[in-house]
Amino acid sequence: MAREFRCPACGETECLHGRSTAAGTVLTCESCGHEWPRDDTPRCRTCGGTRVTTASRVVLAGGRATLESIVGRQLVPVCADCDRDVVRTYIDRGNPYRPAT
């Protein structure tokens, strides 16, 4: 899941650098020099919530005629609030999340 980082002091999103420390990653803004710890909490792209989990989504390949075959699985983030139907239909039942058609 791609995340956008923004300097809390000046709002810069481009000129940011991170360095590893014993406590985690610290980000530094080149524009204003502000430093802050990176928040590694997974967040939903839609609502910004933190009730995000990982679901297994099937990767399909077309076969002969109208048949499709499962050729792999991909882990995708799903939000318990925004993706409620996906979570209920696929994760709670133990079935993989189907790709968008």
C-alpha positions in Angstrom: 0.0 0.0 0.0 1.6 3.2 -1.1 1.5 5.9 1.5 2.1 9.6 1.3 4.1 11.3 4.0 3.8 15.0 4.8 5.9 17.1 7.0 3.7 18.1 10.0 5.6 21.5 10.3 5.4 22.8 6.7 3.4 20.3 4.7 6.2 19.3 2.3 5.6 15.9 0.6 8.6 15.7 -1.8 11.9 16.5 0.0 11.6 14.0 2.9 14.3 11.5 4.0 14.2 8.7 6.4 16.8 7.0 8.6 16.6 3.9 10.7 17.0 4.2 14.5 16.6 1.7 17.3 13.2 3.2 18.0 12.1 3.0 14.3 12.3 5.2 11.3 12.8 9.0 11.7 11.8 11.3 8.8 13.5 14.6 8.1 12.1 17.4 6.0 14.8 19.0 3.8 12.7 22.2 3.4 12.4 23.1 7.1 14.6 20.7 8.9 11.8 19.2 11.1 12.2 15.6 12.3 9.5 13.3 13.4 9.0 9.5 13.9 7.3 7.7 11.1 3.9 6.3 12.0 3.8 2.7 10.7 0.1 2.2 11.5 -1.6 0.9 8.4 -4.4 3.4 7.3 -7.3 3.1 4.8 -6.8 5.2 1.6 -10.5 6.1 1.6 -11.4 7.0 5.2 -8.0 7.2 6.9 -9.1 4.7 9.5 -6.8 2.2 11.2 -9.0 -0.9 11.0 -7.1 -2.3 8.1 -6.3 -6.0 7.6 -4.8 -8.0 4.9 -6.9 -10.2 2.6 -5.9 -12.8 0.0 -7.0 -11.9 -3.5 -7.0 -14.5 -6.2 -5.0 -13.9 -9.4 -6.9 -15.3 -12.4 -5.7 -16.3 -15.9 -8.0 -17.0 -18.8 -8.1 -20.5 -20.1 -9.9 -22.1 -22.9 -13.4 -20.9 -23.7 -14.8 -19.1 -20.7 -12.9 -20.9 -18.0 -10.6 -19.1 -15.7 -7.9 -20.6 -13.5 -6.5 -19.4 -10.2 -2.8 -19.0 -10.9 -1.8 -17.3 -7.6 -2.8 -15.1 -4.7 -2.0 -11.5 -3.8 -2.2 -9.9 -0.4 -4.2 -6.7 -0.4 -5.2 -4.3 2.3 -8.9 -4.1 3.2 -10.6 -1.7 5.6 -13.1 -3.2 8.0 -15.3 -0.1 7.5 -15.0 0.9 3.8 -14.6 -2.7 2.5 -17.3 -4.2 4.9 -18.9 -6.3 2.1 -15.5 -7.7 1.0 -14.6 -8.6 4.6 -18.0 -10.2 5.3 -18.3 -12.1 2.0 -14.7 -13.3 1.5 -12.6 -13.1 4.7 -15.3 -14.2 7.2 -16.2 -17.2 5.0 -12.6 -18.1 4.4 -12.7 -17.5 0.7 -10.2 -15.3 -1.2 -11.1 -11.8 -2.3 -12.0 -11.9 -6.0 -10.3 -9.4 -8.4 -12.3 -6.5 -9.8 -14.0 -7.5 -13.1 
